[in-house]
């Protein structure tokens, strides 16, 4: 199992491209990450602990999927609760079977395969 992966610079969610970056002070809003569906960006806080990064990235990706695939009628509270629970559960299962890293890195380190 890989202990760490490099965060990709972008991902496609449906037909849309979301850029992924690290930024300071994302956490000042009370979170380690933020998905902005209007700008199609995902930001992770530069101070995020490496062990927290995998679940936060998956959490923010799930927000993108939620928005792209038409869950606009749900309340923000419902979205946050469902995305949060699924991200934690999926991260644990995927890490246990070796399909998701224990930590995420910010800088590319060559071939990560």
N, C-alpha and C positions, 0 to 999 in steps of 0.2 A: 504494500500500500504506500502511496505517496504521502509523505508527511506535509508537504506544502505545494501549492500551485501558484502560478502567477495570475493575477486578475487580468482578464482580457480588456482591451481598450474599448470594445463595443460588443454588443450582442444584437441579434435580430429577434424580435418578438412579433410573430405574425409577419406582416409586411414592413414593420417599422424597425428602424435601427436606433438603439439606445446606446449612448456613449456612457462609459463607466470611468470614473476618476476618483482620486482621493482629494479631499479639500479640507482645510482647517475650519474649525468651528461648526461643522455639521452637528456635532454633539451639543452645542449650546442650545439647540432646539429640543433637547431631551431625548435624542436618538443617536445611534451610531451611524445611521445611513438615511438617505432620502431618495425617493423616486419621484421625479417630476414628469408626469405623463405629457404635459403640454410642451415642455422643452425636450422631451425624450432623453432625459439624463438620469443617471444613478450616481449619487455621490456617497462615498464612504469617508468617515472622519479620519484624518491623518493620525489621530491618537488612538484609534481602535486597537485593542489588544489582538494580536494575531490569532488567538484561539476564538475570538468573538467574530472575526471577519467572515468565516464561511457561513455561519447562520445568518448574519446580517446581509451578506450578498444574496443568499437564497431568498431571504425575506423581501428584499427590494425587487428582485426579479419577479417574485410572485405578485407584487403590487403592479408591475408592468403588465404581466399576463392578465391580471384581474381587469385592468383598464382596457387593454387592447381587445380582449374577448368579450366585451360588452356588459360588464357588471356595474355599469354607471348608476343604476337605480338603487343600489344598496347604500346603506348609511356608512359614513366613514368609520364609525365604531364597529360595525359588523365586519367590514373589510379588514380592519386592523386586527380584530380578534381571530378571524379565520386565517388570515395570512400569517400571523404570529404563531398560532398553534401548529399549522402545517409546516412552517419553516423549521421550527424546533424539532418536530417529529421526523420530518424528512432528513434533516441534517444528521440526526442520531442514527437513523437506519442506514443512510448512505455511507456514513463514516464507518459503521460497524461492518459493512460488506466491502469496504475498500473502494467505493466509487466516488467519494467526496473527501477533500483534504481535511486534515486536522487544523491546518492554518493556511492563510492566504498571504502571499507576498505582493508587494507593490511593484517591484522592479523586475523586468525580464531577466532570466538567468539562462539564456540560450534555449536549447531543446528541453522541453519539460515533459516529454513523453517517457 
